[in-house]
Amino acid sequence: MKNSFFVDTAQELAIYRQFAETHQSRLADYITFLKTTYQVEELPQVMVLANHRGATEVIHQIPIPAYTNDVRMVMTPELSVWKEVYLAQLENYPPSPEVEVLRQHYAKLSDNHLLQVIGHELAHWSELFMDDFANYDAYIWFEEGMVEYISRRYFLTDEEFAAEKRANQLLVQLFQAKKGWHSLNDFGQATYEGDMASIFYEYWRSFLTIDQLVETLGSVEAVFATYQKWAEQDTTIPLLTWLMDQGLLTRAL
């Protein structure tokens, strides 16, 4: 996978190149891990390290500066950008102890979190995800939650993983207190038309649901095996509903 750059200044280019060179070995090891553990057989042809404007306005019009398709993966490798993206979730919440905890959490992000975002996008290439179904919205939460879990476990320290999990729990609580609850089955393409809080709400619930399943079943591999069992039975039943019917999830986030 080659690197390409979308920048506006020579300074940005130098910073992005330094990021790629500094983390080249860790990313190569992660790709090997994905290939040997999660059946990643192909990768994007190029990883485009793009500034925020390039990622969200020029290459693609999308609010979150990280995404992938069959040809390329795009990601903005700047902590300051990602801190602003994550803090945008808090814009419509009044000051509170929970909001202050979240602000402090995002102030402490490290390069591990940037690598985790890249890891999230690359894990989408796993052949274990059956993304050829017509009813993809029935389980989009599973894929998004799983790639988030896999990449966090790989790149974050135990302390960072626990802090990120706690932050997600707080964000889910804040969102539901303000806007109410709806089923994770509603996670679909329409999700991306909402504001940052509503988009990330679905991602964080997806991650937390996968975390529940791993705790219940004992491993990521066991969760994938259960997912494949559902796929072999009746995919007209939403995956979340099927898992609840099987008693594998005791509550809906």
Secondary structure, 3 states (H helix, E strand, C coil): CEEEEECCCHHHHHHHHHHHHHCHHHHHHHHHHHHHHCCECCCCCEEEEECHHHHHHHCCCCCCCEEECCCEEEECCCHHHHHHHHHHHHCCCCCCHHHHHHHHHHHCCCHHHHHHHHHHHHHCCECCCCCCCCCHHHCHHHHHHHHHHHHHHHHCCHHHHHHHHHHHHHHHHHHHHHHCCCCHHHCCHHHHHCCHHHHHHHHHHHHHHHHHHHHHHCCHHHHHHHHHHHHHHCCCCCHHHHHHHCCCCCCCC
